[in-house]
Amino acid sequence: MIVVGAGIVGLAHALHAARAGRRVLVLDRDAQANGASIRNFGFVTVTGQGARETWRRARRARDVWADVAPLAGIEVHHRGLLMCARRPEAVAVIEEFAAGPMGEGCRVLRGAGLAAHAPPLRTTGVLAALHSPHELRVESRDAIPRLAAWMESALGVVFRRQVAVQGVAEGQVETSAGTFRAPRVVVGPGPDLASLFPEVFARRGVTLCKLHMLRLADPGWRLPAAVMSDLGLDRYRGYAECRSLPALRKRLRAEQAEEVANGVHLIVVQGADGSLVVGDSHHYGPTPDPFQPEHVDALILREAQTVLDLPAPRVVERWTGLYPSGPDDAFYERVAPGVRLVSVTSGTGASTAFGLAEEVLADLEANP
């Protein structure tokens, strides 16, 4: 099998195929991991993912990450999620969610249960928190290269880098390094919507999303889990079916209109060195500009300070990410016999790709 793209989507397909006994070649135009797969939180999010398919894929992906991380020498920095509710309307949403089918294993913390996490939580500004045990967090910029290196040494996956793929058809892939042939091909082009099968992305209404992220110096405390806030309840599709959500959305648009307009919601995770990765924002377009306005970063930091003990956060690094975004969380499509185009169009690649890849490979076997 040939896999086009060495981001997390491509690596997930290569991993499952190699473990199933296939010889796998991965082609990528970059010399090293450089895209959205390393420009993220490394946070494998389960709770809050879209109902049914995405949630199921995330649960499976979490299990695969937990399996391969120790084999590949990838450190899991912390586990779980604290979805912090700052408003009574947000408390109503997390309580409703916890009582529903996707709230399995989750609990709502109040009082002493909440105070046990202060610091880092600012319990004066947090009314309650939904605790999920399901998540795990890796450092993406380390994890992706380590995963690829382990797949190469332990599973025999072959990587050809700095190779531009120019065309894909049944049984063959045309590249800047010549023609490669295999009976099965998986194409995971990431944010490149123009080079391969652009008509599919156009038909599916896929565009690009730019996000802002920051790294803060060690604040002197340790997170027990990843942290989110009220704005995440508005953006994550898993909460969309909560009947209490419209009241929260109305209040957020009245009180945090600028955050909503810039697609800001809060995720905070922590690395082994104590530094915090904080984000993010969402701006959409066919070619988002490459700039990172300070006022958007300020909105992100302000939201972090409402729930965390961060009186004087010190930014040590900033970057933007870019990923495909569309009406579906992800899709795969037969674009030629034995060829599948695969795209995660919701920024959830780290959280779902391992689960999605199993579906794609099963489909390739059943309906080549």
C-alpha positions, 0 to 999 in steps of 0.5 A: 500500500502507498500512503500519501502524506506523513501527517497523523492521518497518513501515519494512522493508515500506515500503522494499521496496514503494517500491523496487518502485514502489508508492505507500506510506503509513505510519501511526503513532500516535506523533509520532516513533520511540519503541518497541523499534526505537530502544531496542536495540543497533542490532546486526544479528546474524547469527551465532547466529540461529535455524537456517534461516529466521531466519538466512537473514532476518538475512543478507539484512537485513544486506545491506539495511542495508549498502546503505541505510545510506550512502544514508540517511546512517546511520553503521556504527559497527563490524562483526563479533562476538566471542562470548567463551567463559569456560568450557571448556564454552563453548569446546566450543560455539563450536568445534562451531558454527564447524565447522557450516554456520552457522559459515561465515566464523567462526573461533575465536580463541585465544592471540595471536589473542585477545590482539590484542584486549586491551584491551578483552578481559580475556584472563585471564577469556576462554579463546577467542572465536568471531569472526564477520565478518557483523554490523554496528552502527548507532545505532538512535535515529539510524538509524530517523529517518534511514531514515524521512526518506530514504525520504520524500525519496528514495522518496516514502513518505508518513508520517502520524504521531499517527494511531491505527489503529482497524480494518483490513479488506480495502482500508481502514484506519479511523483517528482521522484518517479512512479510508484505502484501498489494495488491500494493507495490512501491519500491524506493531503492535509490542508492541500486542497488544490493538488489532488482531487480538488473537485472532491473538496470543492463538492464537499464545501471544504475550506481552511481554518487558521488557529492561534496557539501559544506556549507559556512558561512554567507557572509553578503548578501542575495540571491534573488534566487538560482544561477547557471552559464555557466557550468549548461547550459552544464549539464542540459538537458533542454538546450540541444535542444538550437542550440547555445549550441554547441558553449558554450560547445566548449568554456567550454571544452577549458577554463574549461576542469578540471571542465568539467572532474570532472562534476562540475557545480554551484548551490548556495542556502541560508538558514535561518541562511545566510549560503550558500550551494554550489556545486557540482561535478559528479563522476560515477562508480558502487561503487564510493569512499567515499573521497572528494579531496580538488582540486575538492572542490576548483574548485566548490568554484572558480566557485562560486567566478566568479559570487558571491561576495565571496572574502574569503569564509569560509567552515563550512561543507562538505559532499558527496552525492550518487544517481543512474544515468542512461540514463533516468532521471527516470523510473518505471517498473512493476516487479510483479503484483501490484509491481512497481520499481521506480528510479530517475536516474538523481539526480532530486528527490527533483525536480520531485518525487511528479510529478513522483509518481502521474504517478506511482500510476495512472499506478498501478490503471490502470494496476496492 
